[in-house]
C-alpha cells in the first residue's frame, strides 16, 4: 500500500520562509513521517537555482529579491496568480525514480492544461511545459513556457516542485532570462484566453498529480 499524502494549502506566502520550512521538513523527515504536498502562491520573488547558465549573481532585480536555492536550473520568477506545488515525498517508499518523478510533475501540468482547453507539451531539450504561441525566435520560436519544474532530493525526500502560470503579471519575467534560455518567453493561462480561476486550476492540478503518483507507485 502506498503512503498517504497530507495536503496543505498555504495561501499567499513570502518565498523564503516556505523554502526554509521545506528544508527543515526534508532534514527531519523519516519513514514514520507522512508525505505532504504544499500548495502556495508566492509574493513576488526571483529564485536562482544551483546551475545558472548565464552566471547570474544579482541579489535583487527592480526591487524584487533574488533568492539562491538548491534546486536545479537557473533563474525564474514567482508571483501571485501562479500556482506553486511542493511535493515533499519519499520516492523510494513509492518506488519512483527521480527521472520518472519529474515526468510526473510535467504530465500533471499537461493534463491540467488540456482540461482547460490548452494544448500543452514537454520540450525535448528544456524542462517544463510549453504551449504554441505566435512570435519568438530561435529554438523557442512559436513557443512559450507556461509551467516550470525544479526539484531537490535530501535525506530521501523531495522538495521544490512545479509552478504553473494561471493569471499573473508576466512583466517581471522580462527583466530576466527565464531558466537561462535567451530566446524563451513565458505565458499564462489567461493570456491564452482560457477562462480560469486559480482555485479550479489548483484543484485539478492536485488531482492529476495524486493520480499519477498512484499510477506510477509500487
PyMOL commands that set and color helices and strands:
alter all, ss='L'
color gray80, all
select helices_A, chain A and resi 15-28+91-94+98-115+138-140+171-175+178-180+190-192+198-216
alter helices_A, ss='H'
color red, helices_A
select strands_A, chain A and resi 5-13+35-42+45-48+60-61+64-68+75-78+82-88+120-122+129-132+143-154+157-165
alter strands_A, ss='S'
color yellow, strands_A
deselect
rebuild
show_as cartoon
